[in-house]
Amino acid sequence: MNEILTQEKSIYLQISEMIETDILRDILLEEERVPSTNELAKIYTINPATAAKGINLLVDSGILYKKRGIGMFVAAGAKEQILKRRREEFYNHFIKRLLQEAASIGLDKEQVIQMIRFGEEQKEQEEKGRGV
């Protein structure tokens, strides 16, 4: 959790997303304790109530659970739950729009796939140029 908060969206949403991303990257594992609201408040110089709001979103969705007197922990199956939701969001926000736009400008499925492959090649070349 060393990301920087931005002004683009509410801080509590960013806190929630950062914890989810740490779960996806196996930085936070299932049944592992997550930083407390006070720890998050100190790290990001935010109000503990804001941090709590972000954590409570994850509790409400079953990603985290509370062990009374000990703290918040990553729930079993949290990673799969996050992956499922984010894949659905990816499809709904990007793929559907991509296909709609492709159809509106006369691109068929094969042309879209070609463009994606071209984009992958470009990315690989850029990474090689940077020594990544």
N, C-alpha and C positions, 0 to 999 in steps of 0.2 A: 504494500500500500504506500507507494511513494509517488503517486500521480499528483498532478497539480489541479486544483479546483479552478473552474472557469466561470465566466458570467453567462455562458450560453444556456444553462438550465439550472433549476433549483439545486442547491447544495445537497439537500437530503437525498435527492435522486442520484446525484453523482456519488455520494457515499455508498448508497445501495448498489449501484453499478460497479463501483470499484471492488466491493466485497465479492460480488458475483464473479467478476473477472479474475480475482485472486483464487476463487474456487475452481474456475475453469482451467486456470494455469497450474493447478495443484500446489499453489502457494499456501492455501488453506485447504486442509483435507477434511473429509467427513469425520465427525466426532471430535474435531479440533476446536479449541477455544478461539473466538474472534476477538479483536481488540474491543475493549469496553467503550461505552459512550464517552467517558472521561478521557480515555487514551486517544480516541479519535478527535475529540475536541482539542486536545493539546497538540496533536500532530498537525492538524489543519487550522489551528487557531479559529475555531468556530464555537458556537454555543453548544453545550452538551445536549440541549433539547433538540437541536437540529440533527446532531448525530443520532440521537435516539429515534427520531422520526425515520431516518434512513434504515436503521436496524429493524425498527418495527415493521417496515414494509416487507422485509425479508422473513420476519417471524410470521406475519400474516399470510405469506405465500408458502410457508412450510420449508423455507430454505434454511432458516436458523431456528433453534429452540433454546429456551432458557433453563438453566440448572440453577435453581434458587440458591442464592448466596455464593455462587461460583462464577456465573457469567453466561454469555451466549455462546452456543456451539453450532457447528455446521451439521445439519441433519443428514441422516443416511439417505442416499438417493438425490441429494441436492444438486450435484453436478449434472446428472441426467435430466433433472427437471429444468435446470437453467438452459441446457443445450436444446431441449425440446422447444421451450418457449422462444429462445433467441432464433432458432431455425425457422419457426413459424413467423416471427416478426420479420426476418430476413426475406422470406418468401413474399409476405404481404407488402412490405415496404419497398423492396428492390426488384424482385423477379417479376411480380405482377406488373409493375410500372414499366420495367424494361420491355416486357412482351407487348404491352399496350403501345408504347412508343414505337417499337420495332414495326408493329403492324401498321401504325399510322404513317410511317415513312416508307412502307413497302419492303421491309426486310423479312425474309423468311427465316425459319428455324436454323437452317444450315449457315446462312449469312451471319446470324447472331453468334452462333458457335464459332465461326471463323474469326469474328471480331474479338471474342473472348480469348481464343488461342493466341491471336496476335498480341493482345494486351498482356498475356502471360509472358510471351517471348520478350516484349519490350521491358517488362519489369525485371526479368532475369538478366537482360543485358545491362540495365541500369545498376542492378545490384553488383554485377561483376565489375562494372566500371568504378564502383565505390569500394570494391574489395570486401563486400559483405559475404 
